[in-house]
């Protein structure tokens, strides 16, 4: 299957070679879904078919049906529908008129005309589909077409709705990038739809990358009033940084709730890069996740991590209460901002994207990409029975 998608990572606005939040290569590789993605698809479509309890009866004979759109959007869900047919409706086939990720437009041809065209002229229905909002044509036993109708429309409608909403966010946020969170309703299917809409998947599961949350950073409270050397091996935060250097690591995100915490974690990482063997190549980045912070606070973090004038004055201007923090900035002559990825999360909505984009963060993440999203309005119409 070929379709328009964004494989191979996403460039950061600040020259970070690749934002690690793009995990789409774990869902699709070599022109086909990965085993991980297929396993998720199978569990979802199996459950949906089981919930139909057989789907009821229907007429004998063959039928042909078309899927059309009633609204504009981004098509998503082709590989899921094809897997559904393969596993549960093997006598049915589907012919798509659009690729995954292509734009869908509302049908311009009245339903009764489509039926008449289908009954009288095959070329006419194909022309009408291409020009009038048609997504696909289904063929198979009439009873199977009736049984799969709602499942297919639910799948395509929801996933296309998420892809459409994500594309809207991506356009509004440019050049800043947007990512999903682990708050999903349909698991990896939601992640796939965000990817098709141009967003970043973020972590696919808890083990995909390490997020150090508030409880994990309690050891960092040793910073206050201490010299840097005394805090180097302060507990789980050091272990987390070491994990980032491992060959199987995904990426490391450290959650912070204030400007001072963000600067402390960034400075700690910068010190470790220069004074330990944690990053021998010097190319690793950590994600500083600005949890429930405002875009104004994010801007302060962004600006404070950049080298602007005298370092001593810059450190004093922050009003930092941490002795160790000042030591870090004095020992690191390079721009610390380029050693981290800044992610805004928690206070992000569509209307605030312009402010976030101006704040200097590399990306924002929000569950609003995929939760509470209206499905794309689609319909299926049988145009021929034999």
C-alpha positions as CSV (number, residue, x, y, z in Angstrom):
1,X,0.0,0.0,0.0
2,X,1.3,3.4,-0.8
3,X,0.0,6.6,0.8
4,X,1.0,10.1,1.8
5,X,2.5,10.0,5.2
6,X,5.5,11.5,7.0
7,X,8.0,8.7,7.6
8,X,11.4,9.2,9.1
9,X,11.1,11.8,11.7
10,X,10.3,15.4,12.0
11,X,12.7,18.3,12.0
12,X,12.8,20.6,14.9
13,X,12.4,24.4,14.6
14,X,15.7,24.9,16.4
15,X,18.0,22.6,14.5
16,X,17.6,19.5,16.6
17,X,18.1,16.9,13.9
18,X,14.9,15.0,14.8
19,X,12.2,15.3,17.4
20,X,12.1,11.9,19.1
21,X,8.3,12.3,19.6
22,X,7.8,10.9,16.1
23,X,7.5,7.1,16.8
24,X,5.7,6.4,13.5
25,X,8.4,4.1,12.3
26,X,7.3,1.7,15.1
27,X,3.9,1.6,13.4
28,X,4.8,1.5,9.7
29,X,7.9,0.1,8.1
30,X,8.9,-1.1,4.7
31,X,5.6,-0.1,3.2
32,X,3.4,-2.1,5.6
33,X,2.2,-2.0,9.2
34,X,4.6,-3.4,11.8
35,X,3.8,-6.4,14.0
36,X,3.1,-4.0,16.8
37,X,0.6,-2.0,14.8
38,X,-1.0,-5.1,13.3
39,X,-1.5,-6.6,16.8
40,X,-3.3,-3.5,17.9
41,X,-5.5,-3.3,14.8
42,X,-6.4,-7.0,15.1
43,X,-7.6,-6.6,18.7
44,X,-9.7,-3.5,17.9
45,X,-11.4,-4.9,14.7
46,X,-11.9,-8.3,16.4
47,X,-13.7,-6.6,19.3
48,X,-15.8,-4.5,17.0
49,X,-17.0,-7.5,15.0
50,X,-17.7,-9.5,18.2
51,X,-19.8,-6.6,19.5
52,X,-22.0,-7.0,16.4
53,X,-23.0,-10.6,17.6
54,X,-23.2,-11.9,14.0
55,X,-24.5,-8.7,12.5
56,X,-27.9,-10.1,11.5
57,X,-29.1,-11.6,8.3
58,X,-29.5,-10.3,4.8
59,X,-30.3,-11.1,1.2
60,X,-28.5,-13.6,-1.0
61,X,-26.4,-12.5,-3.9
62,X,-23.7,-9.9,-4.5
63,X,-23.8,-6.2,-3.8
64,X,-21.7,-3.2,-4.6
65,X,-21.5,-0.2,-2.3
66,X,-19.8,3.2,-2.3
67,X,-18.4,5.2,0.6
68,X,-18.8,8.9,0.3
69,X,-18.1,11.9,2.5
70,X,-20.5,14.6,3.6
71,X,-17.8,16.9,4.8
72,X,-14.2,17.8,4.0
73,X,-11.3,16.2,5.8
74,X,-8.3,14.0,5.8
75,X,-8.8,10.3,4.9
76,X,-7.4,7.9,7.5
77,X,-8.0,4.2,8.2
78,X,-7.3,2.4,5.0
79,X,-4.9,-0.2,6.5
80,X,-7.4,-0.8,9.4
81,X,-10.3,-1.4,7.0
82,X,-8.3,-3.7,4.8
83,X,-7.3,-5.7,7.8
84,X,-10.9,-5.9,8.9
85,X,-11.9,-7.4,5.5
86,X,-8.9,-9.8,5.5
87,X,-9.8,-11.2,8.9
88,X,-13.6,-11.2,9.0
89,X,-15.0,-10.6,5.5
90,X,-12.6,-12.3,3.1
91,X,-15.2,-12.5,0.3
92,X,-15.4,-8.7,0.2
93,X,-13.0,-6.5,-1.7
94,X,-12.5,-2.7,-1.6
95,X,-11.2,-0.4,-4.3
96,X,-10.0,3.0,-3.0
97,X,-10.1,6.3,-4.9
98,X,-8.0,8.1,-2.4
99,X,-4.7,7.4,-0.7
100,X,-4.2,7.4,3.1
101,X,-3.8,11.0,4.2
102,X,-5.3,12.6,1.1
103,X,-8.0,15.3,1.3
104,X,-11.6,14.2,1.3
105,X,-14.3,16.5,-0.2
106,X,-18.1,16.3,0.2
107,X,-20.0,14.4,-2.5
108,X,-21.3,16.7,-5.2
109,X,-23.5,14.0,-6.8
110,X,-26.9,13.3,-5.4
111,X,-27.4,9.8,-4.0
112,X,-30.2,8.9,-6.3
113,X,-28.1,9.8,-9.3
114,X,-25.3,7.6,-8.0
115,X,-27.7,4.7,-7.8
116,X,-28.9,5.3,-11.4
117,X,-25.3,5.6,-12.6
118,X,-24.4,2.4,-10.9
119,X,-27.2,0.5,-12.4
120,X,-26.7,1.7,-15.9
121,X,-23.1,2.7,-16.5
122,X,-20.0,1.5,-14.7
123,X,-17.8,4.3,-16.1
124,X,-20.3,6.9,-14.9
125,X,-20.1,5.8,-11.3
126,X,-16.3,5.8,-11.3
127,X,-16.3,9.3,-12.7
128,X,-18.8,10.4,-10.2
129,X,-16.8,8.9,-7.3
130,X,-13.5,10.6,-8.3
131,X,-15.1,14.0,-8.8
132,X,-17.8,13.8,-6.2
133,X,-16.5,12.9,-2.8
134,X,-16.2,9.1,-3.2
135,X,-13.6,7.3,-1.0
136,X,-14.0,3.7,-2.0
137,X,-16.1,1.0,-3.7
138,X,-16.9,-2.2,-1.8
139,X,-17.9,-5.5,-3.5
140,X,-19.0,-8.8,-1.9
141,X,-21.9,-10.8,-0.6
142,X,-24.8,-8.5,0.2
143,X,-25.2,-9.8,3.7
144,X,-21.5,-9.1,4.4
145,X,-21.8,-5.6,3.0
146,X,-24.7,-4.9,5.4
147,X,-22.8,-6.5,8.3
148,X,-19.6,-4.5,7.8
149,X,-21.2,-1.1,7.0
150,X,-21.3,0.4,10.5
151,X,-17.9,-1.1,11.5
152,X,-16.2,0.4,8.5
153,X,-17.9,3.8,8.8
154,X,-17.1,3.9,12.6
155,X,-13.4,3.2,11.8
156,X,-13.0,5.6,8.9
157,X,-15.1,8.3,10.5
158,X,-13.3,8.4,13.8
159,X,-9.7,8.0,12.4
160,X,-10.4,10.5,9.6
161,X,-11.9,12.9,12.2
162,X,-8.7,12.7,14.3
163,X,-6.5,13.2,11.2
164,X,-8.5,16.1,10.1
165,X,-8.4,17.8,13.5
166,X,-4.7,17.2,13.8
167,X,-4.1,18.7,10.4
168,X,-5.9,21.8,11.6
169,X,-3.7,22.1,14.7
170,X,-0.5,21.5,12.6
171,X,-1.4,24.3,10.2
172,X,-2.2,26.7,13.1
173,X,1.0,25.8,15.0
174,X,3.5,26.0,12.2
175,X,6.5,26.1,12.4
176,X,6.1,24.6,15.9
177,X,5.1,21.0,16.0
178,X,2.3,19.3,17.8
179,X,2.2,15.8,19.4
180,X,-0.4,13.5,20.9
181,X,-0.2,12.2,24.5
182,X,-0.7,8.8,26.0
183,X,-4.3,9.8,26.7
184,X,-6.0,7.8,24.0
185,X,-9.3,6.1,23.5
186,X,-8.4,3.8,20.7
187,X,-4.8,3.2,21.6
188,X,-2.4,3.0,18.6
189,X,-5.2,3.7,16.2
190,X,-5.4,7.2,17.6
191,X,-1.7,7.5,17.4
192,X,-1.8,6.5,13.7
193,X,-4.5,9.0,12.9
194,X,-2.5,11.8,14.6
195,X,0.5,10.8,12.5
196,X,-1.5,10.8,9.3
197,X,-2.8,14.3,10.2
198,X,0.8,15.5,10.4
199,X,1.3,15.4,14.2
200,X,3.8,13.5,16.2
201,X,2.7,10.2,18.0
202,X,4.7,10.8,21.2
203,X,5.3,7.7,23.3
204,X,3.4,4.6,22.1
205,X,3.4,3.1,25.5
206,X,4.9,3.7,28.9
207,X,8.0,1.7,28.1
208,X,8.6,3.3,24.7
209,X,10.4,6.2,26.3
210,X,11.1,7.3,29.8
211,X,9.1,10.1,31.4
212,X,10.6,11.2,34.7
213,X,7.7,12.6,36.7
214,X,7.5,14.7,39.9
215,X,8.0,11.8,42.3
216,X,11.1,10.6,40.3
217,X,12.8,13.9,40.8
218,X,12.6,14.2,44.6
219,X,16.3,13.4,44.7
220,X,16.9,16.6,42.8
221,X,15.8,18.6,45.9
222,X,19.3,18.0,47.1
223,X,20.3,20.8,44.7
224,X,19.3,23.6,47.0
225,X,22.3,24.9,48.9
226,X,24.6,22.1,47.5
227,X,27.5,22.1,45.1
228,X,27.1,20.3,41.9
229,X,29.5,17.5,42.8
230,X,27.5,16.5,45.9
231,X,24.3,16.0,43.8
232,X,25.7,14.1,40.8
233,X,24.6,10.7,41.9
234,X,21.5,11.8,43.7
235,X,19.2,8.9,42.8
236,X,16.7,8.1,40.1
237,X,17.2,11.2,38.1
238,X,20.9,10.2,37.5
239,X,19.8,6.7,36.6
240,X,17.3,8.2,34.1
241,X,20.1,10.2,32.4
242,X,22.3,7.1,32.2
243,X,19.4,5.2,30.7
244,X,19.3,7.7,27.9
245,X,22.8,6.6,26.9
246,X,21.7,3.0,26.5
247,X,21.5,1.4,23.1
248,X,17.8,0.5,23.5
249,X,16.6,3.8,24.9
250,X,13.9,5.7,23.1
251,X,14.1,9.2,24.6
252,X,14.0,10.8,28.0
253,X,11.5,13.4,29.1
254,X,11.8,15.2,32.4
255,X,8.6,16.8,33.8
256,X,8.9,20.2,35.4
257,X,6.3,22.6,36.9
258,X,8.3,25.9,37.1
259,X,10.9,27.9,35.4
260,X,13.5,27.2,38.1
261,X,12.9,23.4,37.8
262,X,13.2,23.6,34.0
263,X,16.5,25.5,34.2
264,X,17.8,23.1,36.9
265,X,17.1,20.0,34.9
266,X,18.6,21.5,31.7
267,X,21.7,22.7,33.6
268,X,22.1,19.3,35.2
269,X,21.9,17.6,31.9
270,X,24.4,20.0,30.4
271,X,26.8,19.5,33.2
272,X,26.5,15.7,32.9
273,X,27.2,15.9,29.1
274,X,30.5,17.7,29.7
275,X,31.7,16.1,32.9
276,X,30.7,12.5,32.6
277,X,30.7,9.7,30.0
278,X,26.9,9.8,29.7
279,X,27.0,11.3,26.2
280,X,30.4,10.5,24.5
281,X,29.2,11.6,21.1
282,X,27.7,14.8,22.4
283,X,24.5,14.5,20.3
284,X,21.9,13.4,22.8
285,X,19.0,15.7,23.9
286,X,16.6,15.4,26.7
287,X,13.0,16.6,26.6
288,X,12.1,19.2,29.2
289,X,8.3,18.8,29.6
290,X,6.8,22.1,30.8
291,X,3.8,20.6,32.6
292,X,0.9,23.0,33.2
293,X,3.1,26.0,32.6
294,X,1.9,29.0,30.6
295,X,3.3,30.0,27.2
296,X,4.8,33.1,29.0
297,X,6.7,30.9,31.4
298,X,7.9,28.7,28.5
299,X,9.2,31.8,26.8
300,X,11.1,32.7,29.9
301,X,12.7,29.2,30.0
302,X,13.6,29.4,26.3
303,X,15.2,32.8,26.6
304,X,17.0,32.0,29.8
305,X,18.7,28.9,28.3
306,X,20.2,30.9,25.5
307,X,23.6,32.6,25.7
308,X,22.8,36.4,25.8
309,X,25.6,38.7,27.0
310,X,27.4,38.2,30.3
311,X,26.7,34.7,31.8
312,X,27.0,36.0,35.4
313,X,24.5,38.7,34.9
314,X,22.1,36.4,33.1
315,X,22.2,33.9,36.0
316,X,21.7,36.6,38.6
317,X,18.8,38.1,36.5
318,X,16.9,34.8,36.9
319,X,16.7,35.2,40.7
320,X,17.6,31.5,41.1
321,X,17.7,30.2,44.7
322,X,19.9,27.3,43.8
323,X,23.6,27.6,44.4
324,X,24.3,24.5,42.2
325,X,22.4,26.2,39.4
326,X,24.7,29.1,39.3
327,X,27.7,26.8,39.3
328,X,26.3,25.0,36.2
329,X,25.9,28.1,34.1
330,X,29.4,29.3,35.1
331,X,30.9,26.0,34.0
332,X,29.1,25.6,30.7
333,X,30.2,28.1,28.0
334,X,27.8,26.8,25.3
335,X,24.2,27.5,24.5
336,X,22.3,25.1,26.8
337,X,19.1,25.7,24.9
338,X,20.4,23.6,22.0
339,X,21.0,20.7,24.3
340,X,17.4,20.2,25.2
341,X,14.0,19.9,23.6
342,X,11.3,22.1,25.1
343,X,7.7,20.7,25.2
344,X,4.7,22.6,26.4
345,X,1.9,20.5,27.8
346,X,-1.1,20.8,30.0
347,X,-2.3,24.3,29.2
348,X,-2.4,24.0,25.5
349,X,-5.5,24.4,23.4
350,X,-6.2,25.4,19.8
351,X,-6.7,29.0,20.6
352,X,-3.4,29.3,22.3
353,X,-1.3,27.8,19.6
354,X,-0.1,31.2,18.2
355,X,1.2,32.2,21.7
356,X,2.9,28.8,22.2
357,X,4.5,29.0,18.7
358,X,5.9,32.5,19.6
359,X,7.3,31.2,23.0
360,X,10.2,29.3,21.4
361,X,9.3,25.8,22.4
362,X,10.0,23.0,19.9
363,X,6.5,21.4,20.3
364,X,3.4,21.2,22.3
365,X,1.4,18.1,23.2
366,X,-2.3,17.8,23.8
367,X,-4.9,15.0,24.1
368,X,-7.3,17.4,22.3
369,X,-5.8,16.1,19.0
370,X,-7.6,12.8,19.5
371,X,-10.1,13.1,22.4
372,X,-13.5,14.5,22.0
373,X,-13.1,14.9,18.3
374,X,-16.1,14.7,16.0
375,X,-15.8,11.9,13.4
376,X,-15.7,12.8,9.8
377,X,-19.2,12.4,8.4
378,X,-19.3,9.5,6.0
379,X,-22.0,7.3,4.5
380,X,-22.2,4.0,2.6
381,X,-24.7,3.4,-0.2
382,X,-25.5,0.2,-2.0
383,X,-25.6,1.0,-5.7
384,X,-26.0,-2.5,-7.2
385,X,-27.3,-5.9,-6.2
386,X,-27.2,-9.1,-8.2
